[in-house]
Amino acid sequence: MSLATKYNPSEVEEKWYNHWMESGFFHAAPNPAKEPYCIVIPPPNVTGVLHMGHMLNNTIQDVLIRKARMEGKEACWVPGTDHASIATEAKVVAMLREKGIKKSSLSRDEFLKYAWEWKEKYGGIILEQLKKLGASCDWERTSFTMDPDYYKSVIKVFIDLYNKGYIYRGLRMITGTARREQLSRMKKFYTKKTEKNPFSIPFNTN
């Protein structure tokens, strides 16, 4: 059998990745006999597709998790995606606009239906991109930040923190500039304005 003179990834990578998946090489389970090692993937937003920054980040995680497996640890890399509510809403509104639909004409449930359709489409693309990259995630543990259990846990924690006085609803939590920079309270000063734009707020550029 002659060796190919050029590397053809389509002939090699999918074949071996499927073999790894079918053999359960990426799955982890509690094992008292092994040292645990876990990475929870910083979940990418479901607002589009992965970029080179994601590729770099996930490659580093993959190197670390594979190294841990080779060292005999019970290594688990947990995959998932983030709902990124504000950014996702903007994307969904833009999609609806292209279809000639105004968000204001929809009920909450109708809008959520479109939002979940967006998540299913782009969330699936993101996970498939990670697989094409060769990411050795434990795919049986794939999570989404709006899954019922996660949602309930977040609400429970926020209520607990609110009841303890650690978080509160104030006049203003954060301010953004026209250049979409985020400013803390320490960098802004309030002044009363009588011109057309009463909300102009000077800020410290130092």
C-alpha positions in Angstrom: 0.0 0.0 0.0 1.4 3.4 -1.0 1.4 6.4 1.3 -0.4 9.5 0.0 2.0 12.4 -0.8 -0.4 14.9 0.8 -2.3 14.8 4.1 -6.1 14.7 3.5 -7.8 15.6 6.8 -11.2 14.4 5.5 -9.9 10.8 5.2 -8.3 10.7 8.6 -9.8 13.1 11.2 -13.5 12.2 10.9 -12.7 8.4 10.9 -10.6 8.6 14.1 -12.9 11.1 15.9 -15.9 8.8 15.3 -13.8 5.9 16.7 -12.9 7.9 19.8 -16.6 8.8 20.3 -17.9 5.3 19.8 -15.3 3.9 22.1 -16.3 6.3 24.9 -12.7 7.6 25.3 -13.9 11.1 26.3 -16.5 10.0 28.9 -15.6 10.4 32.6 -17.2 9.0 35.7 -16.4 9.3 39.4 -13.6 6.9 40.2 -12.1 6.8 43.8 -9.0 5.1 42.4 -8.1 8.0 40.2 -7.3 11.7 40.8 -10.1 13.8 39.4 -9.4 16.5 36.8 -12.1 18.7 35.4 -12.4 21.6 33.0 -15.8 23.3 32.5 -15.6 24.9 29.1 -16.2 28.7 29.1 -19.5 28.4 27.2 -19.5 30.2 23.9 -22.5 32.4 23.1 -25.2 31.1 20.8 -25.0 34.4 18.9 -23.2 33.0 15.9 -20.2 30.7 15.1 -16.8 30.2 16.7 -13.9 32.4 15.7 -10.1 32.0 16.0 -10.1 33.2 19.6 -12.4 30.3 20.5 -10.2 27.9 18.5 -7.1 29.0 20.5 -8.9 28.8 23.8 -10.4 25.4 23.2 -7.2 23.9 21.8 -5.3 24.9 25.0 -8.1 23.2 27.1 -7.9 20.1 24.9 -4.2 19.9 25.4 -4.6 20.1 29.2 -7.4 17.5 29.3 -5.6 15.0 27.1 -2.4 15.4 29.2 -4.4 14.7 32.3 -5.8 11.5 30.8 -2.3 10.4 29.8 -1.2 11.0 33.4 -3.9 8.5 34.5 -6.4 11.0 36.0 -10.1 10.8 35.7 -10.4 13.7 33.3 -13.7 15.4 32.4 -14.1 18.3 30.0 -17.7 19.6 30.3 -19.0 21.3 27.1 -21.9 23.7 26.8 -23.2 27.0 25.3 -24.3 30.3 26.9 -27.7 31.9 26.1 -26.1 35.5 26.1 -29.6 36.9 26.5 -29.0 40.6 25.4 -26.8 39.7 22.4 -29.0 36.9 21.4 -32.1 39.1 21.6 -30.4 41.6 19.2 -29.6 38.8 16.8 -33.2 37.4 16.9 -34.7 40.9 16.5 -32.5 41.4 13.4 -33.6 38.0 12.0 -37.2 38.9 12.6 -36.7 42.3 10.9 -35.5 40.5 7.8 -38.7 38.5 7.8 -40.7 41.7 8.1 -41.8 40.9 11.7 -41.6 43.5 14.5 -40.8 42.3 18.0 -43.5 44.6 19.4 -46.1 42.6 17.4 -45.2 39.3 19.2 -46.2 38.0 22.5 -43.5 36.9 25.0 -44.1 33.3 24.2 -44.0 33.9 20.4 -40.7 35.7 20.7 -39.2 33.0 22.9 -40.2 30.5 20.2 -38.0 32.3 17.7 -35.2 32.6 20.3 -35.2 28.9 20.9 -35.1 28.2 17.2 -32.1 30.5 16.9 -30.4 28.6 19.8 -31.1 25.2 18.3 -29.6 26.3 15.0 -26.5 28.2 16.1 -25.9 26.2 19.3 -25.8 23.1 17.2 -23.3 24.6 14.8 -21.0 25.7 17.6 -20.9 22.1 19.1 -20.3 20.6 15.7 -17.4 23.1 15.1 -15.9 21.9 18.4 -16.1 18.3 17.2 -14.5 19.2 13.9 -11.7 20.8 15.9 -11.2 17.4 17.6 -12.3 18.6 21.1 -12.3 15.7 23.5 -15.3 16.9 25.5 -17.6 14.5 27.4 -20.5 15.2 25.1 -22.9 13.3 27.2 -22.7 16.2 29.7 -23.4 18.9 27.2 -25.3 21.8 28.9 -27.0 25.0 28.0 -27.2 27.9 30.5 -31.0 28.0 30.1 -31.5 24.3 30.8 -34.2 24.0 33.6 -31.9 22.8 36.3 -29.3 25.5 35.6 -32.0 28.2 35.4 -33.6 27.2 38.7 -30.1 27.1 40.4 -29.3 30.6 39.2 -32.6 32.0 40.3 -32.2 30.4 43.7 -28.7 31.9 44.2 -29.8 35.4 43.1 -32.8 35.3 45.5 -30.5 34.1 48.3 -27.9 36.9 47.6 -30.7 39.5 47.4 -32.2 38.4 50.7 -28.7 38.6 52.3 -28.3 42.1 51.0 -25.3 41.3 48.8 -27.0 42.4 45.6 -29.7 45.1 45.1 -31.6 47.1 42.6 -30.2 50.5 42.5 -30.6 53.7 40.4 -27.9 52.6 38.0 -25.6 49.6 38.0 -23.4 50.5 35.1 -23.1 53.1 32.3 -21.9 52.7 28.7 -20.4 55.4 26.5 -21.3 56.0 22.9 -18.2 53.9 22.1 -19.7 51.0 24.1 -17.1 51.2 26.8 -18.2 50.3 30.3 -17.7 52.8 33.1 -17.7 52.3 36.8 -19.2 54.8 39.2 -15.7 56.1 40.0 -15.2 57.3 36.5 -18.3 59.5 36.0 -19.6 62.7 37.3 -23.3 63.8 37.3 -24.3 67.2 36.1 -27.7 68.8 35.4 -28.3 69.8 31.8 -30.9 72.0 30.3 -30.0 71.5 26.6 -31.7 69.0 24.3 -29.7 66.1 25.6 -30.3 66.0 29.4 -28.4 62.7 29.8 -25.0 63.9 28.7 -22.6 62.7 31.4 -18.9 63.9 31.5 -16.5 61.2 32.6 -12.9 61.1 33.7 -10.6 60.0 30.9 -7.5 59.7 33.1 
